[in-house]
């Protein structure tokens, strides 16, 4: 294990918790509001515009236009040598300029929203030597219509929303259990949080609301896979065998979801059901068949309890129909359990700890050769502190696998500064740690420094 980042972590803790700023008095911090308690159950998130920003738009206006531009620059801190990527330390990792164009229209009770993403990575033009041709083609220029949906309040208690959208399930801030309806972008490990990695898919959602209960029915019309690093990426993971073609987005391949949320005083609970095509491919190692993405069913629960300065959270998920490469009997069940606690008793500080275990039933020892574990543990620590009237923020995120962190993971240190309402800066480091997990062992030298400038134009 590397030692330098842990020394940085210790120093970071003194910044987050200066001795003259410690306060264990409960009266120093207001109790958690009901809005915070319900945050984990928001169903519409992941826009370039946050849900709050969308609601703040003037509903009487026919249209509103919003642009977010980002300039991301980063460089490697070490020499990198993998089977797919070679680069010297302090060479540019990327220099990406991106624009998110958001348009919202209101017409005869309908709300229409679109999000077009345009980006160009100038690291290709700068001649980063480690980039393979297929990787350069993948990152240099991209244009993607991300979200495109229409929404209508049919009655005061019934909403209809259809189109390419994001639906977030569960209460976890960092790990995914029951949040299965949207794929994610895994091309750059540790760079962004889960809410910024979700990928929209075409869905229709009908929601029914009462004073304390929310019921939502979802039909998922599009089969979309996670975005994974391609060959030539520093985060490329070698795969065994051929990759199967994804399922066609046809009526017979429609996926589904159902959520039932109940709100109590100081507590929330939810039940979630889903049927979807697995993101993990299964391949029969005894044949040359490229494999398949099996159809999986999930039943899950989630809940939060607020008490004083603590928010206690939990999720469970039971999966049937998953198939595992290398097993004699490939179809097996899996049970996931997450427990977390969030503490806000220090001034302007939030501490979050989440622990997760994924248990495979009827595990076979030969599955270990294909990277599977009977019990896979993950742990996340996130610490946030704000200064200068919330204009400066420091964030520490530690994410590791293994019961004793032996599988590896990453540590991210980030500073955020809001110069004006429209201009924001971010900068920090990401350190990767190898271990018994082969993937983290492969990327352990991918430590990086990054800088980001974000400008928001509220349009007209």
C-alpha positions as CSV (number, residue, x, y, z in Angstrom):
1,X,0.0,0.0,0.0
2,X,1.2,3.5,-0.8
3,X,1.9,5.7,2.2
4,X,1.9,9.2,0.8
5,X,-1.9,9.5,0.2
6,X,-2.6,8.3,3.8
7,X,-0.3,11.1,5.1
8,X,-2.3,13.5,3.0
9,X,-5.5,12.0,4.4
10,X,-4.3,12.7,7.9
11,X,-3.4,16.2,7.0
12,X,-6.8,16.6,5.2
13,X,-8.6,15.6,8.4
14,X,-7.0,18.4,10.3
15,X,-8.2,20.8,7.7
16,X,-11.7,19.4,7.8
17,X,-11.8,19.3,11.6
18,X,-9.8,22.3,13.0
19,X,-9.6,22.0,16.8
20,X,-11.3,25.4,17.3
21,X,-14.2,24.3,15.0
22,X,-15.1,21.0,16.8
23,X,-18.6,21.1,18.3
24,X,-20.4,18.1,19.6
25,X,-23.3,20.2,20.9
26,X,-26.5,19.1,19.2
27,X,-27.9,22.6,19.4
28,X,-25.1,23.8,17.2
29,X,-26.6,22.0,14.2
30,X,-30.3,22.0,13.2
31,X,-32.1,18.7,13.1
32,X,-32.4,17.0,9.7
33,X,-35.3,18.4,7.7
34,X,-37.9,16.2,6.1
35,X,-36.5,17.3,2.7
36,X,-33.1,15.8,3.5
37,X,-34.7,12.6,4.8
38,X,-36.5,12.1,1.5
39,X,-33.5,12.9,-0.7
40,X,-32.6,9.3,-1.2
41,X,-36.0,8.6,-2.7
42,X,-35.9,11.1,-5.5
43,X,-36.9,9.4,-8.7
44,X,-35.9,11.9,-11.3
45,X,-32.2,12.9,-11.1
46,X,-29.1,13.0,-13.2
47,X,-29.8,15.9,-15.4
48,X,-27.2,18.5,-16.1
49,X,-29.8,20.6,-14.4
50,X,-30.5,19.4,-10.9
51,X,-34.1,18.5,-10.1
52,X,-34.2,21.6,-7.8
53,X,-32.9,23.8,-10.7
54,X,-35.6,22.4,-13.0
55,X,-38.3,23.1,-10.5
56,X,-37.0,26.7,-10.1
57,X,-37.6,27.4,-13.7
58,X,-40.6,29.7,-14.3
59,X,-43.5,27.4,-15.2
60,X,-45.3,30.3,-16.9
61,X,-42.5,30.8,-19.5
62,X,-42.9,29.0,-22.8
63,X,-39.2,27.9,-22.9
64,X,-35.9,28.3,-21.1
65,X,-32.4,27.6,-22.3
66,X,-29.5,26.6,-20.2
67,X,-25.8,25.9,-21.1
68,X,-23.1,24.4,-19.0
69,X,-19.6,24.5,-20.3
70,X,-16.7,22.6,-18.7
71,X,-13.0,22.5,-19.3
72,X,-11.3,19.5,-17.8
73,X,-7.5,19.2,-17.7
74,X,-5.5,16.4,-16.0
75,X,-2.0,14.9,-16.0
76,X,-0.5,11.6,-14.8
77,X,1.6,11.6,-11.7
78,X,3.5,8.4,-12.5
79,X,4.8,6.4,-15.5
80,X,2.1,4.0,-16.7
81,X,2.7,0.7,-18.2
82,X,-0.2,-1.6,-19.0
83,X,-1.0,-4.0,-21.9
84,X,-3.1,-1.3,-23.5
85,X,-1.5,1.9,-22.5
86,X,1.9,3.4,-21.9
87,X,2.7,7.0,-20.9
88,X,5.3,9.0,-19.0
89,X,4.6,10.8,-15.7
90,X,3.4,14.5,-15.9
91,X,2.1,14.0,-19.5
92,X,-1.3,15.3,-20.3
93,X,-4.1,12.7,-19.6
94,X,-6.9,14.7,-21.1
95,X,-7.8,18.3,-22.1
96,X,-11.5,18.2,-22.7
97,X,-13.9,21.0,-23.5
98,X,-17.6,20.1,-23.2
99,X,-21.0,21.8,-23.6
100,X,-24.3,20.7,-22.2
101,X,-27.2,22.4,-23.9
102,X,-30.5,22.1,-22.0
103,X,-33.8,23.3,-23.4
104,X,-37.1,23.2,-21.4
105,X,-40.5,23.9,-23.0
106,X,-43.9,24.3,-21.4
107,X,-46.9,23.8,-23.7
108,X,-50.5,23.0,-22.8
109,X,-49.7,21.4,-19.5
110,X,-46.8,19.4,-20.9
111,X,-43.1,19.9,-20.0
112,X,-40.5,19.0,-22.6
113,X,-36.8,18.7,-21.7
114,X,-33.7,17.9,-23.9
115,X,-30.0,17.7,-23.0
116,X,-27.5,17.6,-25.8
117,X,-23.8,17.0,-24.8
118,X,-21.0,18.1,-27.1
119,X,-17.3,17.6,-26.2
120,X,-13.9,17.6,-27.7
121,X,-10.7,16.2,-26.2
122,X,-7.6,18.2,-27.3
123,X,-5.2,15.7,-25.8
124,X,-5.4,13.9,-29.1
125,X,-4.1,17.0,-30.9
126,X,-1.5,17.5,-28.2
127,X,-0.1,14.1,-29.2
128,X,-0.4,12.1,-25.9
129,X,1.9,9.2,-26.9
130,X,0.1,6.5,-25.0
131,X,-3.1,6.7,-26.9
132,X,-4.1,3.9,-29.2
133,X,-6.0,4.7,-32.4
134,X,-9.3,3.1,-31.2
135,X,-9.1,5.1,-28.0
136,X,-8.4,8.3,-29.8
137,X,-11.5,7.8,-31.9
138,X,-13.5,7.1,-28.8
139,X,-12.6,10.2,-26.9
140,X,-11.7,12.9,-29.4
141,X,-15.1,14.1,-30.6
142,X,-18.5,13.2,-29.1
143,X,-22.0,14.4,-29.6
144,X,-24.8,12.7,-27.7
145,X,-28.5,13.4,-27.1
146,X,-28.6,12.5,-23.4
147,X,-32.1,13.2,-22.1
148,X,-35.2,13.8,-24.1
149,X,-38.5,13.5,-22.3
150,X,-42.0,14.8,-21.9
151,X,-43.9,15.1,-18.6
152,X,-47.5,15.9,-17.7
153,X,-49.5,16.1,-14.5
154,X,-52.6,14.2,-15.5
155,X,-54.2,14.9,-12.1
156,X,-52.9,16.4,-8.9
157,X,-52.0,12.9,-7.9
158,X,-50.9,11.3,-11.1
159,X,-47.8,12.1,-13.3
160,X,-46.8,10.7,-16.6
161,X,-43.2,11.0,-17.9
162,X,-41.9,9.4,-21.1
163,X,-38.7,9.5,-23.1
164,X,-35.0,9.2,-22.4
165,X,-34.6,9.9,-18.7
166,X,-32.9,8.9,-15.5
167,X,-34.7,7.2,-12.6
168,X,-32.7,6.9,-9.4
169,X,-33.7,4.3,-6.8
170,X,-32.5,3.7,-3.3
171,X,-30.8,5.7,-0.5
172,X,-27.1,5.0,-1.1
173,X,-25.0,8.1,-2.1
174,X,-22.0,6.1,-3.5
175,X,-22.9,2.4,-4.2
176,X,-25.4,0.7,-6.4
177,X,-27.8,-2.0,-5.2
178,X,-31.4,-1.4,-6.3
179,X,-30.5,1.4,-8.6
180,X,-30.6,-0.8,-11.6
181,X,-32.7,0.9,-14.3
182,X,-30.0,3.1,-15.7
183,X,-26.5,2.0,-16.9
184,X,-23.5,4.0,-15.8
185,X,-20.3,5.4,-17.4
186,X,-17.4,3.5,-16.0
187,X,-14.7,4.8,-18.4
188,X,-12.8,6.9,-15.8
189,X,-12.8,5.2,-12.3
190,X,-13.1,7.6,-9.4
191,X,-13.3,10.8,-11.4
192,X,-17.1,11.5,-10.9
193,X,-19.8,10.6,-8.5
194,X,-22.6,8.2,-9.2
195,X,-25.2,10.9,-9.9
196,X,-23.0,12.2,-12.8
197,X,-22.3,8.7,-14.2
198,X,-25.9,7.5,-14.8
199,X,-26.8,7.2,-18.5
200,X,-30.4,8.0,-19.5
201,X,-32.5,5.3,-21.3
202,X,-35.9,5.4,-23.0
203,X,-38.6,4.8,-20.3
204,X,-42.2,5.5,-19.5
205,X,-43.1,6.2,-15.9
206,X,-46.5,6.5,-14.4
207,X,-46.5,7.8,-10.8
208,X,-49.3,7.9,-8.3
209,X,-49.0,10.2,-5.2
210,X,-50.8,10.4,-1.9
211,X,-49.9,12.3,1.2
212,X,-47.5,9.7,2.5
213,X,-47.2,7.1,-0.2
214,X,-45.7,7.1,-3.7
215,X,-46.3,4.4,-6.3
216,X,-44.4,4.3,-9.6
217,X,-44.7,1.9,-12.6
218,X,-41.9,1.9,-15.1
219,X,-41.6,0.4,-18.6
220,X,-38.0,0.5,-19.9
221,X,-38.0,0.4,-23.7
222,X,-34.3,0.8,-24.4
223,X,-31.6,-1.8,-23.7
224,X,-28.4,0.1,-23.0
225,X,-25.1,-1.2,-21.6
226,X,-22.6,0.5,-19.3
227,X,-19.9,2.6,-21.0
228,X,-16.6,0.7,-20.4
229,X,-13.0,1.7,-21.1
230,X,-12.0,0.7,-24.7
231,X,-8.7,-0.7,-25.7
232,X,-6.0,1.9,-25.5
233,X,-7.6,3.5,-22.4
234,X,-5.5,3.5,-19.2
235,X,-8.5,1.9,-17.5
236,X,-9.0,-0.8,-20.0
237,X,-9.7,-4.2,-18.5
238,X,-8.8,-7.2,-20.6
239,X,-11.7,-9.5,-21.3
240,X,-11.8,-13.2,-21.8
241,X,-13.6,-14.4,-24.9
242,X,-15.9,-12.5,-27.3
243,X,-18.4,-9.9,-26.1
244,X,-22.0,-10.7,-26.9
245,X,-24.2,-8.4,-28.9
246,X,-26.6,-6.4,-26.8
247,X,-30.3,-7.3,-26.8
248,X,-32.3,-5.3,-29.4
249,X,-34.5,-2.6,-28.0
250,X,-37.8,-4.3,-29.1
251,X,-41.2,-4.6,-27.4
252,X,-40.5,-8.2,-26.4
253,X,-37.3,-7.1,-24.7
254,X,-39.1,-4.4,-22.6
255,X,-37.8,-4.2,-19.1
256,X,-39.9,-3.1,-16.1
257,X,-39.8,-1.6,-12.7
258,X,-42.1,-0.9,-9.8
259,X,-41.4,1.3,-6.7
260,X,-43.5,1.8,-3.6
261,X,-42.3,4.4,-1.1
262,X,-43.9,5.2,2.2
263,X,-43.0,8.3,4.3
264,X,-43.2,8.3,8.1
265,X,-42.2,10.8,10.7
266,X,-38.4,10.6,10.9
267,X,-38.4,7.5,8.7
268,X,-38.9,6.4,5.1
269,X,-39.2,2.9,3.5
270,X,-39.4,1.6,0.0
271,X,-40.0,-1.6,-1.9
272,X,-38.6,-2.0,-5.4
273,X,-39.1,-4.7,-8.1
274,X,-37.4,-4.8,-11.5
275,X,-36.8,-7.1,-14.5
276,X,-33.8,-6.1,-16.7
277,X,-31.0,-7.4,-18.9
278,X,-27.9,-7.9,-16.8
279,X,-24.9,-5.5,-17.3
280,X,-22.5,-8.5,-16.8
281,X,-22.2,-10.8,-19.8
282,X,-22.3,-14.6,-19.3
283,X,-20.2,-16.9,-21.5
284,X,-20.2,-20.7,-21.7
285,X,-16.4,-21.5,-21.5
286,X,-16.9,-24.9,-23.1
287,X,-18.1,-23.4,-26.4
288,X,-17.1,-20.6,-28.8
289,X,-20.4,-18.9,-28.3
290,X,-19.9,-15.1,-27.7
291,X,-22.3,-15.3,-24.8
292,X,-25.4,-13.5,-23.6
293,X,-26.8,-10.9,-21.3
294,X,-29.3,-12.8,-19.1
295,X,-32.6,-11.4,-18.0
296,X,-32.5,-10.8,-14.3
297,X,-35.2,-10.1,-11.7
298,X,-34.7,-8.1,-8.5
299,X,-36.6,-7.5,-5.4
300,X,-35.2,-4.9,-3.1
301,X,-35.9,-2.6,-0.1
302,X,-34.5,0.6,1.1
303,X,-35.0,2.8,4.2
304,X,-33.7,5.7,6.2
305,X,-34.1,6.7,9.9
306,X,-33.3,10.2,11.1
307,X,-32.3,10.7,14.7
308,X,-30.6,13.9,15.9
309,X,-27.5,14.5,13.7
310,X,-27.5,11.0,12.4
311,X,-29.2,9.6,9.3
312,X,-29.1,5.8,9.2
313,X,-29.7,4.1,5.9
314,X,-30.0,0.5,4.6
315,X,-30.7,-1.3,1.3
316,X,-31.2,-5.0,0.4
317,X,-31.5,-6.6,-3.0
318,X,-32.2,-10.2,-4.0
319,X,-31.4,-11.2,-7.6
320,X,-32.5,-14.2,-9.5
321,X,-31.5,-15.3,-13.1
322,X,-27.9,-14.0,-12.9
323,X,-25.4,-16.3,-14.7
324,X,-21.7,-16.6,-13.9
325,X,-19.0,-17.5,-16.3
326,X,-17.0,-20.5,-15.2
327,X,-19.6,-22.2,-13.1
328,X,-20.9,-25.7,-13.8
329,X,-24.4,-24.5,-12.9
330,X,-24.2,-20.9,-14.1
331,X,-27.6,-19.6,-12.9
332,X,-27.4,-18.5,-9.3
333,X,-29.1,-16.1,-6.9
334,X,-27.3,-13.2,-5.2
335,X,-28.2,-11.2,-2.1
336,X,-26.8,-7.7,-1.6
337,X,-26.9,-5.8,1.8
338,X,-25.8,-2.2,2.4
339,X,-25.7,-0.3,5.7
340,X,-24.7,3.3,6.0
341,X,-24.6,6.2,8.4
342,X,-24.4,9.9,7.8
343,X,-23.4,12.4,10.5
344,X,-23.7,16.1,10.4
345,X,-22.9,17.1,14.0
346,X,-19.7,19.0,13.1
347,X,-20.0,22.5,11.9
348,X,-20.4,22.7,8.1
349,X,-19.3,19.1,7.8
350,X,-20.9,15.8,6.7
351,X,-19.4,12.4,7.2
352,X,-20.8,9.4,5.3
353,X,-19.8,5.7,5.8
354,X,-21.4,3.0,3.6
355,X,-20.6,-0.8,3.8
356,X,-21.8,-3.3,1.2
357,X,-21.6,-7.1,0.9
358,X,-22.7,-9.1,-2.2
359,X,-23.2,-12.8,-1.5
360,X,-23.5,-15.4,-4.3
361,X,-25.5,-18.5,-3.3
362,X,-24.2,-22.0,-4.3
363,X,-20.8,-20.6,-5.0
364,X,-18.3,-22.9,-6.9
365,X,-14.6,-22.6,-6.2
366,X,-13.7,-22.5,-10.0
367,X,-15.6,-19.2,-10.3
368,X,-12.7,-17.5,-8.5
369,X,-10.5,-17.9,-11.6
370,X,-13.0,-15.6,-13.4
371,X,-12.9,-12.9,-10.8
372,X,-15.9,-13.8,-8.7
373,X,-16.1,-14.0,-4.9
374,X,-18.6,-15.7,-2.7
375,X,-18.8,-12.6,-0.5
376,X,-17.5,-9.3,-2.0
377,X,-17.2,-6.5,0.5
378,X,-17.0,-2.8,-0.4
379,X,-16.6,0.2,1.8
380,X,-16.9,3.9,1.2
381,X,-15.9,6.9,3.4
382,X,-17.0,10.4,2.2
383,X,-16.2,13.6,4.2
384,X,-17.3,17.0,3.0
385,X,-16.6,20.4,4.7
386,X,-17.5,23.9,3.5
387,X,-15.9,27.2,4.3
388,X,-16.4,30.9,3.4
389,X,-20.2,30.8,3.5
390,X,-20.4,27.6,1.4
391,X,-18.3,29.0,-1.5
392,X,-15.3,26.7,-0.8
393,X,-15.7,23.0,-0.3
394,X,-13.3,20.2,0.5
395,X,-14.3,16.6,-0.3
396,X,-12.5,13.3,0.6
397,X,-13.8,10.1,-1.0
398,X,-12.3,6.7,-0.2
399,X,-13.6,3.6,-1.9
400,X,-12.1,0.2,-1.4
401,X,-13.0,-3.5,-1.9
402,X,-12.3,-6.3,0.5
403,X,-13.2,-7.0,4.1
404,X,-9.8,-5.6,5.1
405,X,-9.4,-3.3,2.0
406,X,-7.1,-5.9,0.6
407,X,-8.6,-5.9,-2.9
408,X,-7.6,-2.3,-3.7
409,X,-9.5,0.9,-4.5
410,X,-9.0,4.6,-4.8
411,X,-8.8,7.8,-2.8
412,X,-9.9,11.1,-4.2
413,X,-9.2,14.5,-2.6
414,X,-11.0,17.5,-4.2
415,X,-11.5,21.2,-3.6
416,X,-14.5,23.1,-5.1
417,X,-14.7,26.9,-5.2
418,X,-17.8,28.8,-6.3
419,X,-16.3,32.1,-7.6
420,X,-19.7,33.4,-8.7
421,X,-23.1,32.0,-9.3
422,X,-22.1,31.1,-12.8
423,X,-18.4,30.2,-12.4
424,X,-17.0,27.3,-10.4
425,X,-13.6,25.7,-10.1
426,X,-12.6,22.1,-9.1
427,X,-9.2,20.6,-8.5
428,X,-7.7,17.6,-6.8
429,X,-5.9,14.3,-6.9
430,X,-7.0,10.6,-7.4
431,X,-4.7,7.9,-6.0
432,X,-5.3,4.3,-7.0
433,X,-4.3,1.3,-4.9
434,X,-3.5,-2.3,-6.1
435,X,-4.4,-5.4,-4.3
436,X,-5.8,-8.9,-4.7
437,X,-8.3,-7.6,-7.2
438,X,-6.6,-7.9,-10.6
439,X,-8.2,-4.8,-12.0
440,X,-7.1,-2.5,-9.3
441,X,-3.6,-4.0,-9.4
442,X,-3.5,-3.2,-13.1
443,X,-4.4,0.5,-12.7
444,X,-2.5,1.1,-9.4
445,X,-0.1,3.6,-11.2
446,X,-2.9,5.7,-12.7
447,X,-2.6,8.4,-10.1
448,X,-3.8,11.7,-11.5
449,X,-4.1,15.4,-10.9
450,X,-7.1,17.2,-12.4
451,X,-8.5,20.7,-12.8
452,X,-11.9,21.7,-13.9
453,X,-13.6,25.0,-14.7
454,X,-17.4,25.1,-15.0
455,X,-19.4,28.0,-16.4
456,X,-23.2,28.1,-16.4
457,X,-25.2,30.3,-18.8
458,X,-28.8,30.6,-17.7
459,X,-29.9,31.6,-21.2
460,X,-33.1,33.4,-21.9
